[in-house]
Amino acid sequence: MKRYRRSSQMTGRTRKMLIGGVALAIVGGAVAIGTGVSSAGENCVGLDQALRQNLQFIAGQRATPDALSDARIANRQAVVDLINQRRVVAGCNANVAGEVPGAVAAPKPPAATKPAPKPPAAQPPAARPPAAQPPAGGGGAGEVVCKGSTVTLSGEAGAPFASSGTFPIGTVLKVTNLDNNKSITVKVATPSGSCVLLNNAAFEQVREPGKFLIRRAVIERVG
């Protein structure tokens, strides 16, 4: 009987320890998630700009889809969801989606997105022919281009690279964050609706902690 009671007591203690450990794990996980989403003190202007650019990219992909559009849209939608969570915590209430044509209506009726881009052949050439675009943003190698443009992240994974709607794939760009004097040289690997977007790895090397937008950026075409 004594052995049985000791065994029961040990079982009760073990249960309490296990329950306490699980509770701590749950609380710890909740704190980690809350910290990753909240980032107190974020700027609504920066978050709205980042959301606007990502919604523009998604709208552009839906307007002129190709074989990789679904994957790019899914990747960028994950970034949009994260930014929206941060906007809620920061108290941002601007209707950014309403400012982006096609950003709200296009996802719901897929059938409506395909008829809209009936001349798909006219739009891809506008983003792909490099010769027509660089003169609008700047000149040859080493020159500052897209003056006044902000830089945010595309949400794409992998080694550091950039996406651009101004420069063709293969163009080498140098992006400098004037707020911390950090810079990175990357190659354009995918198209976007902005002068330049950095993927997660590239943006991480030049960002300021807790910020998802580089407002004071210098963009140079170096190759």
N, C-alpha and C positions, 0 to 999 in steps of 0.2 A: 504494500500500500504506500509506503514511504517513497519507494522508487517511482511509483506511478505519479505521486503528487509532485515530486521533483521534476519528472519529465513533463508534467502539465505546466508547472511553473516556467520551466525553460522554454516550452513551446509558446506560452503567453508572452514572455519577454522577447523571444525571437520575433513574434508577430508584431509586437509594438515597435521593435527596432526596424523591421521591414516597412511597416506602415509609415513610420517617421521618415525613413530614407526616401520612400516614394514621394511623400509630401514635399520634402525638401527638393527633390528632383523636379517636381512639377512647378514649385514656386520659382526655382532657379531658371527653369525653361521659360516661364512666363516673364521673368525679369529680363532674360536675354532677348526674348522676342520683342518685348516692349521697348527695350533700348534700341534695337535695330530699326524699329519703325518710327519712334518718336523723334529722336535727335532734336532736343529742345532748342528753341531760338532760331529755327530756320527761317529764311527769308521767303515770303510768299511770291515776290517778284521773280526770284530765281526758280522756285518750284513751278510757278505758272509757265515760265519760259521753257523749262525742261519738258513739262507736260505738253505744251503747244508744239514743240519741235517733234516730239515722239508721235503725237497724233497726226501731224502733217506727214511724217514718214509712212505711217500706217495707211493714211488716205491715199498717198501716192502709190503704194504697193497694190492697193485694191483697184486703183484706177488703171494701172498698167501692169497686170500680174505677169509673172514668168514662173519658171519651174521652181524657183526658190522662194517665191513670195510668201507662201503659207508658213514656212519655217521662220522667215524674217518677221512676219506679223506676230506669230506666237511669241517669239523672243522679245519683241518690242512691247507687246501687250503686258508681259510680266513686269517690264520697267514702268509702264503706265500705272499698273495696279499699285506698285510700291510708292510711286510719286503721289498718287491719290491718297494713300494711307498717311503719308507725311503731311499732305496739305490739310487733311482733316485734323490732325494733331496740332498743326501750326495755326489753325483757324482761318485758312484761306477759303474764300467763298466766291471767287470770280468764276464765271461760266466759261472756262477755257475751251471746253469741247464745242460750245456754241459758236466760238470764233473761228473754228477750223471747218471749212466747207467739206461735207462728206464724212467727217470724223464720227458723228453720232448716227446718222441715218444709214451709212453704208454698211456697217457690220451686221445690222439686223436683217435687211432684205438683200441677201447675196445676189439674187437675180437682178436687182436694180443696179448693182455695181458694175456688172458686165456690160449691159447695154450702154451705160454712160460712156465708157471708153471705147466707143465704136471705132474711132480712128486710133487704135493702139500703135500703129506703125508711125504715126506722127509724133508721139511723145517720147518713146525710147530714143530715137535719134537725137532729140533735144538734150537728153542727159548723157548720151554716149559720145557724140562727136566732140573730142577735146578741143579741136582747133577753134570752134565757135565760142566756147565758154571762157577760157583763160583771159582773153582780152577784156571781158566784162569785169573780172575780179582783179586782174593785175597782169603784169607782163611776164618776163622770162624768169629763169632760175634765180633765186636769192632775193626776189622782190617781195615786198609786203603785199598780200592779197586780201580780199574780203575785209577791208578796213571797217572797223566798228562792229564786226560780227562777234557774237558770243559763242562759246563752245560748251557743249554738254556731252553726256555720254549716250551712246547708241544702245547700250544694254547687251551688246553682243559679246560672247565669250571668246576665249582663245588668246593667242599671242597678240601683243600690241599692234593695232592697225587702225585705219580711219575709214570713214565712209563720207561721200561727198556727192552733191548734186551739181557742183560747179566744175569739178575737175574729173578727168577720166580715171578709170581703174589703172593703177600702176604709177600714178603721180606721187612724188615724194613731198610731203609737207612737214614743216617744222612749226610746232605750236608752243608758244611761250605764255605762261601765266604770269602777268606782271605783278600780281599780288604777292607771289612768293618767289618770283624769278626762277621757277622751274620750267624746263622745256623738254620736249620729246620730238624726235623725228620719226615719222611713220609713213607708211605707204597706203594709198587709197586702195581698199580691197572690195568695197561694196558701194552701191549707190545709195543716196539718201536725198531728203528734201532740203538740206542745209548746205552751207559752204563747206563745213567740216564737222563731223561728229567723231568722237573717240570711243573705241570700244572699252569695256570695263578695265582691262589691263593697262591700256594706254592712259585712260583718264586718271587711274589711281596714282600714276607717277607724277602728275602735275597738279592734282586737285589740292584744295585746302580742306582740312578735316571738317566733315559734316556738310560740305557744300557740293551741290550737284550742278553747278553752273560756274563757268569762268567768264566773268563779265568784262574783265580787262585783259584781253588776249591779243597777241600778235601772231598772225598766221603768215608764214613765208613759204613760197614754192621753191624748193631746192633741187628738184629733179623731176 
